[in-house]
Amino acid sequence: MSFLNIGYGNAVSIDKIVAIVSTGSAPIKRIIQDAKDSNKLIDATYGRKTRAVIITDSNHVILSALQPETVANRLYSEEEEE
């Protein structure tokens, strides 16, 4: 099992990631609110602006302060190492 660094000492299991998206659209904002209401939101921004939203296979939503492109590039480089 390998992990993806999502910034500030936080990591997510690569096997659990379904999507990495930006926060700009209304549907993503609804997904974030729904996750918050159902206690499935994990805020890993440490008070910084949310830039990437990571959705897992267990319907948990993880907020990251890194750009979605940065997270995706880290994911691709982790997958290439395996």
CNS distance restraints for C-alpha pairs under 8 A (distance, minus, plus):
assign (resid   1 and name CA) (resid  13 and name CA) 7.04 0.50 0.50
assign (resid   1 and name CA) (resid  14 and name CA) 7.62 0.50 0.50
assign (resid   1 and name CA) (resid  15 and name CA) 7.40 0.50 0.50
assign (resid   2 and name CA) (resid  13 and name CA) 6.03 0.50 0.50
assign (resid   2 and name CA) (resid  14 and name CA) 6.04 0.50 0.50
assign (resid   2 and name CA) (resid  15 and name CA) 7.73 0.50 0.50
assign (resid   2 and name CA) (resid  78 and name CA) 7.97 0.50 0.50
assign (resid   3 and name CA) (resid  11 and name CA) 5.74 0.50 0.50
assign (resid   3 and name CA) (resid  12 and name CA) 5.28 0.50 0.50
assign (resid   3 and name CA) (resid  13 and name CA) 4.42 0.50 0.50
assign (resid   3 and name CA) (resid  14 and name CA) 5.36 0.50 0.50
assign (resid   4 and name CA) (resid  11 and name CA) 5.12 0.50 0.50
assign (resid   4 and name CA) (resid  12 and name CA) 5.16 0.50 0.50
assign (resid   4 and name CA) (resid  13 and name CA) 6.21 0.50 0.50
assign (resid   4 and name CA) (resid  14 and name CA) 5.91 0.50 0.50
assign (resid   4 and name CA) (resid  74 and name CA) 6.96 0.50 0.50
assign (resid   4 and name CA) (resid  75 and name CA) 6.25 0.50 0.50
assign (resid   4 and name CA) (resid  78 and name CA) 7.29 0.50 0.50
assign (resid   5 and name CA) (resid   9 and name CA) 7.04 0.50 0.50
assign (resid   5 and name CA) (resid  10 and name CA) 5.86 0.50 0.50
assign (resid   5 and name CA) (resid  11 and name CA) 4.41 0.50 0.50
assign (resid   5 and name CA) (resid  12 and name CA) 6.71 0.50 0.50
assign (resid   5 and name CA) (resid  71 and name CA) 7.84 0.50 0.50
assign (resid   5 and name CA) (resid  74 and name CA) 7.48 0.50 0.50
assign (resid   6 and name CA) (resid  10 and name CA) 5.60 0.50 0.50
assign (resid   6 and name CA) (resid  11 and name CA) 5.51 0.50 0.50
assign (resid   6 and name CA) (resid  12 and name CA) 7.09 0.50 0.50
assign (resid   6 and name CA) (resid  44 and name CA) 7.97 0.50 0.50
assign (resid   6 and name CA) (resid  64 and name CA) 6.32 0.50 0.50
assign (resid   6 and name CA) (resid  66 and name CA) 6.93 0.50 0.50
assign (resid   6 and name CA) (resid  71 and name CA) 6.36 0.50 0.50
assign (resid   7 and name CA) (resid  11 and name CA) 7.48 0.50 0.50
assign (resid   7 and name CA) (resid  44 and name CA) 7.79 0.50 0.50
assign (resid   7 and name CA) (resid  45 and name CA) 7.97 0.50 0.50
assign (resid   7 and name CA) (resid  64 and name CA) 7.07 0.50 0.50
assign (resid   7 and name CA) (resid  65 and name CA) 7.18 0.50 0.50
assign (resid   7 and name CA) (resid  66 and name CA) 6.62 0.50 0.50
assign (resid   8 and name CA) (resid  44 and name CA) 7.85 0.50 0.50
assign (resid   8 and name CA) (resid  45 and name CA) 7.89 0.50 0.50
assign (resid   8 and name CA) (resid  46 and name CA) 7.81 0.50 0.50
assign (resid  10 and name CA) (resid  44 and name CA) 6.93 0.50 0.50
assign (resid  12 and name CA) (resid  16 and name CA) 7.72 0.50 0.50
assign (resid  12 and name CA) (resid  17 and name CA) 7.82 0.50 0.50
assign (resid  13 and name CA) (resid  17 and name CA) 7.08 0.50 0.50
assign (resid  14 and name CA) (resid  75 and name CA) 7.40 0.50 0.50
assign (resid  16 and name CA) (resid  56 and name CA) 5.25 0.50 0.50
assign (resid  16 and name CA) (resid  57 and name CA) 5.45 0.50 0.50
assign (resid  16 and name CA) (resid  58 and name CA) 7.62 0.50 0.50
assign (resid  17 and name CA) (resid  54 and name CA) 6.93 0.50 0.50
assign (resid  17 and name CA) (resid  55 and name CA) 6.11 0.50 0.50
assign (resid  17 and name CA) (resid  56 and name CA) 4.50 0.50 0.50
assign (resid  17 and name CA) (resid  57 and name CA) 6.32 0.50 0.50
assign (resid  18 and name CA) (resid  54 and name CA) 7.59 0.50 0.50
assign (resid  18 and name CA) (resid  55 and name CA) 5.59 0.50 0.50
assign (resid  18 and name CA) (resid  56 and name CA) 5.06 0.50 0.50
assign (resid  18 and name CA) (resid  57 and name CA) 5.82 0.50 0.50
assign (resid  19 and name CA) (resid  54 and name CA) 5.78 0.50 0.50
assign (resid  19 and name CA) (resid  55 and name CA) 5.17 0.50 0.50
assign (resid  19 and name CA) (resid  56 and name CA) 7.01 0.50 0.50
assign (resid  20 and name CA) (resid  52 and name CA) 6.64 0.50 0.50
assign (resid  20 and name CA) (resid  53 and name CA) 5.71 0.50 0.50
assign (resid  20 and name CA) (resid  54 and name CA) 4.60 0.50 0.50
assign (resid  20 and name CA) (resid  55 and name CA) 6.48 0.50 0.50
assign (resid  20 and name CA) (resid  68 and name CA) 6.26 0.50 0.50
assign (resid  20 and name CA) (resid  71 and name CA) 7.63 0.50 0.50
assign (resid  20 and name CA) (resid  72 and name CA) 7.04 0.50 0.50
assign (resid  21 and name CA) (resid  52 and name CA) 5.72 0.50 0.50
assign (resid  21 and name CA) (resid  53 and name CA) 5.23 0.50 0.50
assign (resid  21 and name CA) (resid  54 and name CA) 6.53 0.50 0.50
assign (resid  21 and name CA) (resid  68 and name CA) 6.06 0.50 0.50
assign (resid  22 and name CA) (resid  28 and name CA) 7.88 0.50 0.50
assign (resid  22 and name CA) (resid  51 and name CA) 5.92 0.50 0.50
assign (resid  22 and name CA) (resid  52 and name CA) 4.80 0.50 0.50
assign (resid  22 and name CA) (resid  53 and name CA) 5.97 0.50 0.50
assign (resid  22 and name CA) (resid  67 and name CA) 7.67 0.50 0.50
assign (resid  22 and name CA) (resid  68 and name CA) 5.97 0.50 0.50
assign (resid  23 and name CA) (resid  28 and name CA) 6.05 0.50 0.50
assign (resid  23 and name CA) (resid  29 and name CA) 6.68 0.50 0.50
assign (resid  23 and name CA) (resid  50 and name CA) 7.25 0.50 0.50
assign (resid  23 and name CA) (resid  51 and name CA) 6.05 0.50 0.50
assign (resid  23 and name CA) (resid  52 and name CA) 6.25 0.50 0.50
assign (resid  23 and name CA) (resid  53 and name CA) 6.53 0.50 0.50
assign (resid  24 and name CA) (resid  28 and name CA) 7.29 0.50 0.50
assign (resid  24 and name CA) (resid  29 and name CA) 7.68 0.50 0.50
assign (resid  25 and name CA) (resid  29 and name CA) 6.51 0.50 0.50
assign (resid  26 and name CA) (resid  30 and name CA) 6.23 0.50 0.50
assign (resid  27 and name CA) (resid  31 and name CA) 6.24 0.50 0.50
assign (resid  28 and name CA) (resid  32 and name CA) 6.22 0.50 0.50
assign (resid  29 and name CA) (resid  33 and name CA) 6.24 0.50 0.50
assign (resid  30 and name CA) (resid  34 and name CA) 6.01 0.50 0.50
assign (resid  31 and name CA) (resid  35 and name CA) 6.11 0.50 0.50
assign (resid  31 and name CA) (resid  61 and name CA) 7.94 0.50 0.50
assign (resid  32 and name CA) (resid  36 and name CA) 6.19 0.50 0.50
assign (resid  32 and name CA) (resid  41 and name CA) 7.07 0.50 0.50
assign (resid  32 and name CA) (resid  61 and name CA) 6.74 0.50 0.50
assign (resid  33 and name CA) (resid  37 and name CA) 6.18 0.50 0.50
assign (resid  34 and name CA) (resid  38 and name CA) 6.24 0.50 0.50
assign (resid  35 and name CA) (resid  39 and name CA) 5.97 0.50 0.50
assign (resid  35 and name CA) (resid  40 and name CA) 4.77 0.50 0.50
assign (resid  35 and name CA) (resid  41 and name CA) 5.02 0.50 0.50
assign (resid  35 and name CA) (resid  59 and name CA) 7.83 0.50 0.50
assign (resid  35 and name CA) (resid  60 and name CA) 6.83 0.50 0.50
assign (resid  35 and name CA) (resid  61 and name CA) 6.30 0.50 0.50
assign (resid  36 and name CA) (resid  40 and name CA) 6.00 0.50 0.50
assign (resid  36 and name CA) (resid  41 and name CA) 5.04 0.50 0.50
assign (resid  40 and name CA) (resid  59 and name CA) 7.12 0.50 0.50
assign (resid  40 and name CA) (resid  60 and name CA) 4.79 0.50 0.50
assign (resid  40 and name CA) (resid  61 and name CA) 6.24 0.50 0.50
assign (resid  41 and name CA) (resid  60 and name CA) 5.95 0.50 0.50
assign (resid  41 and name CA) (resid  61 and name CA) 4.92 0.50 0.50
assign (resid  41 and name CA) (resid  62 and name CA) 6.00 0.50 0.50
assign (resid  41 and name CA) (resid  63 and name CA) 7.73 0.50 0.50
assign (resid  42 and name CA) (resid  60 and name CA) 7.32 0.50 0.50
assign (resid  42 and name CA) (resid  61 and name CA) 6.10 0.50 0.50
assign (resid  42 and name CA) (resid  62 and name CA) 4.66 0.50 0.50
assign (resid  42 and name CA) (resid  63 and name CA) 6.27 0.50 0.50
assign (resid  43 and name CA) (resid  62 and name CA) 5.89 0.50 0.50
assign (resid  43 and name CA) (resid  63 and name CA) 4.90 0.50 0.50
assign (resid  43 and name CA) (resid  64 and name CA) 7.02 0.50 0.50
assign (resid  44 and name CA) (resid  62 and name CA) 6.80 0.50 0.50
assign (resid  44 and name CA) (resid  63 and name CA) 5.54 0.50 0.50
assign (resid  44 and name CA) (resid  64 and name CA) 5.35 0.50 0.50
assign (resid  44 and name CA) (resid  65 and name CA) 7.37 0.50 0.50
assign (resid  45 and name CA) (resid  49 and name CA) 6.87 0.50 0.50
assign (resid  45 and name CA) (resid  50 and name CA) 6.34 0.50 0.50
assign (resid  45 and name CA) (resid  63 and name CA) 6.28 0.50 0.50
assign (resid  45 and name CA) (resid  64 and name CA) 5.01 0.50 0.50
assign (resid  45 and name CA) (resid  65 and name CA) 4.87 0.50 0.50
assign (resid  48 and name CA) (resid  65 and name CA) 6.03 0.50 0.50
assign (resid  49 and name CA) (resid  65 and name CA) 5.75 0.50 0.50
assign (resid  50 and name CA) (resid  63 and name CA) 6.10 0.50 0.50
assign (resid  50 and name CA) (resid  64 and name CA) 5.64 0.50 0.50
assign (resid  50 and name CA) (resid  65 and name CA) 4.74 0.50 0.50
assign (resid  50 and name CA) (resid  66 and name CA) 7.58 0.50 0.50
assign (resid  51 and name CA) (resid  63 and name CA) 7.57 0.50 0.50
assign (resid  51 and name CA) (resid  64 and name CA) 6.14 0.50 0.50
assign (resid  51 and name CA) (resid  65 and name CA) 5.09 0.50 0.50
assign (resid  51 and name CA) (resid  66 and name CA) 5.78 0.50 0.50
assign (resid  51 and name CA) (resid  67 and name CA) 5.29 0.50 0.50
assign (resid  51 and name CA) (resid  68 and name CA) 6.72 0.50 0.50
assign (resid  52 and name CA) (resid  63 and name CA) 6.06 0.50 0.50
assign (resid  52 and name CA) (resid  64 and name CA) 5.11 0.50 0.50
assign (resid  52 and name CA) (resid  65 and name CA) 6.38 0.50 0.50
assign (resid  52 and name CA) (resid  66 and name CA) 6.11 0.50 0.50
assign (resid  52 and name CA) (resid  67 and name CA) 5.60 0.50 0.50
assign (resid  52 and name CA) (resid  68 and name CA) 4.80 0.50 0.50
assign (resid  52 and name CA) (resid  71 and name CA) 7.83 0.50 0.50
assign (resid  53 and name CA) (resid  61 and name CA) 6.75 0.50 0.50
assign (resid  53 and name CA) (resid  62 and name CA) 5.75 0.50 0.50
assign (resid  53 and name CA) (resid  63 and name CA) 4.84 0.50 0.50
assign (resid  53 and name CA) (resid  64 and name CA) 6.24 0.50 0.50
assign (resid  53 and name CA) (resid  68 and name CA) 7.56 0.50 0.50
assign (resid  54 and name CA) (resid  61 and name CA) 5.76 0.50 0.50
assign (resid  54 and name CA) (resid  62 and name CA) 4.96 0.50 0.50
assign (resid  54 and name CA) (resid  63 and name CA) 6.39 0.50 0.50
assign (resid  54 and name CA) (resid  64 and name CA) 7.61 0.50 0.50
assign (resid  55 and name CA) (resid  59 and name CA) 6.42 0.50 0.50
assign (resid  55 and name CA) (resid  60 and name CA) 6.04 0.50 0.50
assign (resid  55 and name CA) (resid  61 and name CA) 4.80 0.50 0.50
assign (resid  55 and name CA) (resid  62 and name CA) 6.42 0.50 0.50
assign (resid  56 and name CA) (resid  60 and name CA) 5.40 0.50 0.50
assign (resid  56 and name CA) (resid  61 and name CA) 6.49 0.50 0.50
assign (resid  66 and name CA) (resid  70 and name CA) 6.43 0.50 0.50
assign (resid  66 and name CA) (resid  71 and name CA) 6.66 0.50 0.50
assign (resid  67 and name CA) (resid  71 and name CA) 6.50 0.50 0.50
assign (resid  68 and name CA) (resid  72 and name CA) 6.05 0.50 0.50
assign (resid  69 and name CA) (resid  73 and name CA) 5.99 0.50 0.50
assign (resid  70 and name CA) (resid  74 and name CA) 6.23 0.50 0.50
assign (resid  71 and name CA) (resid  75 and name CA) 6.19 0.50 0.50
assign (resid  72 and name CA) (resid  76 and name CA) 6.19 0.50 0.50
assign (resid  73 and name CA) (resid  77 and name CA) 6.17 0.50 0.50
assign (resid  74 and name CA) (resid  78 and name CA) 6.14 0.50 0.50
assign (resid  75 and name CA) (resid  79 and name CA) 6.23 0.50 0.50
assign (resid  76 and name CA) (resid  80 and name CA) 6.18 0.50 0.50
assign (resid  77 and name CA) (resid  81 and name CA) 6.39 0.50 0.50
assign (resid  78 and name CA) (resid  82 and name CA) 6.83 0.50 0.50
